[in-house]
Amino acid sequence: MINFNLIREYFRMQVNEIICWWWFYINEISWQLLIAVTAYFCVCIFLYSILRKVSHAAWQLPGPPARILLVTAHPDDEVMFFGPLVYWVTRSKASEIYLLCLSNGGDRKRKEELWECTKLLGIPEDNVTIVMSTELPDDQNVQWPTEIVAECILQHVESYKINAVVTFDKHGISKHKNHISLYFAIAALCIEKKVPHYCKLYVLESVNIIRKYVQVLDLPISLLSASYWYLVTYDQKKMIKKAMTAHKSQYVWFRKLYMIFSRYTFINTFQEMSALDLELDLQFDDE
Ligand SMILES: *[C@@H]1O[C@H](CO)[C@@H](O)[C@H](O)[C@H]1NC(C)=O
């Protein structure tokens, strides 16, 4: 005769033991996690407090006298994504900045807003060009024709003798096709060796969704991973936020939240584009 009670008892003990063991394990791990998180916070605060004391909290793009061309897709990109770069470049005596915005965002009002915003940022109206073309619609599913965009950028580079072109990378912050078109355009110029020898190309690093919204907590990772970076303090960031309010038609609740939590309004990291890297990239994609 099988004693079911005994078997049941046995299983209960086993289960109890497993739960106990798990509880112990989770306890152990959570302590380690807590310590790791605290240590990370301390590193962030330490880095921030050091860097804010450095008056030029930036590793500048190389090669003065720097004439920088910032290429964006829509009015408001310059302040939402490139704020720290613009902040420091407009304050540097050694640099000049030009903004090329390749659409008016589908509304004539937004042109006025862009001028208002660049005035607050310190870019004179004469240094801002807004392209209006039916071939370059504001639509996140439309890839703009590479030749048109490339030609437009090249014209600017040649007529202003630009030393550094800055735009989005191949992820375009949020995989926005308009943003990515700008990357493809400068990649094409680079591969076809059409860029004048005095000009270098830089792209703004896109980060994953977690890093995108952790503000200053992204500092250690950014500093380790990037070649060039621009950083603003909380005080300086207020000015960028103020400039964003000029985009009245765009400044709705979710963009207000974005301006508070985003890392891009606080730190910009750049990589230089090189023909060699691009060719490796292409080979990798082919395989
Ligand atoms: C705007 O462009 C002019 C030359 O066209 C230049 O002298 C000036 O420094 C530029 N402004 C800024 C803020 O870079």
The ligand as an SDF file (V2000), in Angstrom:
LIG
                    3D

 14 14  0  0  0  0  0  0  0  0999 V2000
   27.4500   83.8020  -39.4980 C   0  0  0  0  0  0  0  0  0  0  0  0
   28.1400   83.9230  -40.7320 O   0  0  0  0  0  0  0  0  0  0  0  0
   29.1060   84.9580  -40.7790 C   0  0  0  0  0  0  0  0  0  0  0  0
   29.7270   84.9990  -42.1700 C   0  0  0  0  0  0  0  0  0  0  0  0
   28.7990   84.7640  -43.1670 O   0  0  0  0  0  0  0  0  0  0  0  0
   30.1790   84.7290  -39.7390 C   0  0  0  0  0  0  0  0  0  0  0  0
   31.1110   85.7850  -39.7430 O   0  0  0  0  0  0  0  0  0  0  0  0
   29.5630   84.5910  -38.3600 C   0  0  0  0  0  0  0  0  0  0  0  0
   30.5450   84.2500  -37.4430 O   0  0  0  0  0  0  0  0  0  0  0  0
   28.4620   83.5630  -38.3840 C   0  0  0  0  0  0  0  0  0  0  0  0
   27.7990   83.5490  -37.0780 N   0  0  0  0  0  0  0  0  0  0  0  0
   27.9630   82.5700  -36.1840 C   0  0  0  0  0  0  0  0  0  0  0  0
   27.2280   82.7140  -34.8990 C   0  0  0  0  0  0  0  0  0  0  0  0
   28.6560   81.6040  -36.3690 O   0  0  0  0  0  0  0  0  0  0  0  0
  1  2  1  0
  1 10  1  0
  2  3  1  0
  3  4  1  0
  3  6  1  0
  4  5  1  0
  6  7  1  0
  6  8  1  0
  8  9  1  0
  8 10  1  0
 10 11  1  0
 11 12  1  0
 12 13  1  0
 12 14  2  0
M  END
$$$$
